[in-house]
Amino acid sequence: MTTMLILLIVLPLAAALACLVVPVRLSQALTVVVGIACFGLCQSLIPTIGHRDMSALSYLRVDALSLVFLLATSFLYAVTSMYTI
């Protein structure tokens, strides 16, 4: 499960770097795919975070309240990435 926390940080950063070098159409599709993937990753954290807190790399920590904000942020990321196309 700590891998998911790391992926939530790494995926958008990798997509942003990739969007600098790929054509516009591909970067739009990449942004939508990563936005939806991040929202899916946040949804997959719900059962685990409901029972206990999770931490990774000694500085990433997710509890129930931070998951609410993480879900809202990732939902907005997915929706706005679809809106920009």
ABEGO torsion letter per residue (X at the ends): XAAAAAAAAAAAAAAAAAAAABBAAAAAAAAAAAAAAAAAAAAAAAAAAAABBBBBGGABBBBAAAAAAAAAAAAAAAAAAAAAX
